[in-house]
């Protein structure tokens, strides 16, 4: 986790406010919109994460961070990694992964220029050498940086990804 990366907090705040100001009367939204939720963001040189958390997820993330562990262990491996993953993402836009259960492997190998919506995603890792984890991601937007999507312009892609997610949920049975 790299804290020295500069982001435009005003642009990001405007996008997050649009996400949080949605019409809660909508019946097809993921359950995370029904209760109290917090926003968690993480930016590295390779990717950006925006997640909506309930209080249990917030406590879990704080615990992981105190332990020096990634806030979403088992979620992302870099593209150059030799780690086994369930999915490889590279140059993909508006991908949706929902209602998955990933056991004892990393969920995503993240390449460049990708935008992804992940919700109701369960991760379970049991490794004798490392800590065991079993948790659920209610809603997470993931953007992989590359030659087209950069730290400077990812806001446009995030805004588009959020809009796409609401269009998808309104038109499908979630």
N, C-alpha and C positions, 0 to 999 in steps of 0.2 A: 504494500500500500504506500503510495507516494503522495505526500502532502504538499510538495512544492509545485505541483502543476497548477497553472493559473487558469481559472475558468471565469466566464462572465456570469457573476452571481445574479445580476438583474435578469438576464435572458433566461437563465435556468429557473429562477423564482417565478417568472411569468408563465413558463410552461407547466411547472408544478401546480401553480394556482389553478390553471385550466383543468388539470387532472382532478384536483380536489373539489372543484366547483361543479362537478357533473350533477345531473338530475338524479337524485337517489330514488326517484319513483320508477326508474327503469327497472324492469323485472329480469332482464337477461344479463346483468352484470355479475362478475365473480363475487363471491361472498365477502371478500375483504372490504368491499364498499359499504357493507351493511353496518359495521361496527366502528369503533374508534380505531383510527389508523394513523401511523406516523410515516413520514417519508425518510428513506435512507438513500444516500447517494455515495458513490465511490468512483473516483476517476484515477486511472493509471495511464501509463504511456500506451498501453495496448487496447484499453476498453473503458467504457462508462457503464455504470449500473445505476438504475433508479428502481427502488423497490418500495412497495407499500407493506407495512408491517403492522401486525397486531401487537399487543403488549408482550405476549409470550415470545414472539420472534425478536422483538426489540431486546428483551432480556437475554435471549440466546446469543444474539450478535454481540452484545456488550461483553458477555462471558467469553466468547471466542476471541474478541479483540484483546481482552485482558490476558488471555493465554498466548497471545501472539499468533493466533490462527486467522486465516482468511475468514471474513464474515459469512461466507457461503462455501464451506469446505466441500469439495467434491463437485462443484458446479462447473468450473472452468479450468482447462489446461491450455497453455499457449500452443499455437500451431506447430512450433518446432519441437514440442515435447514428444517423447516416445511412450507416454502414458496411454493406456487403453481408455477409450472414451466410447460412449453410446452413440454420439452424433458428432459429425464434423461440419462446421459452419465456415464457409469461405465465400465471400462475395455474394451473399444472399440477403434479400430485402424482405421485410415484413413476414418473417417466418413465425409460426405459432406452434408452441409446444405446450400441451396441457394434459393433465391427468396422467402423468407418467410416474413410474416408480423405478428409480435407478438404484441398483444394488451392487455394491463393491466395485464400482468403477466411476470414473469422472463422467459427468453428463455431457459436456461439450468441449470439443477441441475448437478453439476460437481462432479463425483466420482473420483476414482483413475485410473491411468494407461490408460489414454485416449488421442487420438490425433484426432483433428477435424479441418476441413476447413470450414469457414463460409464466404459466400460472397453474396452480394446483399440482405442483411438481414436487415429488417426494424423493429424498436422497437418503440412502442408508449405506453406511460404510462401517464394516467391522473388520478391523485389521489388528492382529496381535501386536505388531510393532508400534502402532500409532493409536491415537484416540479413536473411539467408536462414535459415530454420529448418526442420528436418525432425526430428520426434520423435514418440514414442508415449506415450500416457497409459495405463498399465496399469489403474489403478482410481482413480476420483475421484468423491467425493460433492459435489454442488453444491447449495447452498440459497440462493435469492433472497429477500431480505427485502421486506416490504410491510406492509400493514395487519394481516394475520393472522399472518404469520411475522415475528418481530422479533428483534433482537439479544438480548432478554431471554428469549424462549421457544424459540429455534431448536433447543435441545438435545432437546426432545421430538420434533421433526420429524426431526432427525438420527438419533436412536435408532430411530424408526419406519422411516426410509429404509434403515438398515443391516439391520434385521430383514426388511424387504421384499426386499432384495437376496438374502439367504440363502434365503428362501422361494422366490424366483424361480430361483436357481441349483439348488436341490435338486429342483425340479419340471421342469427343462428340460434340454436338451442344450446345454451351454455349449461 
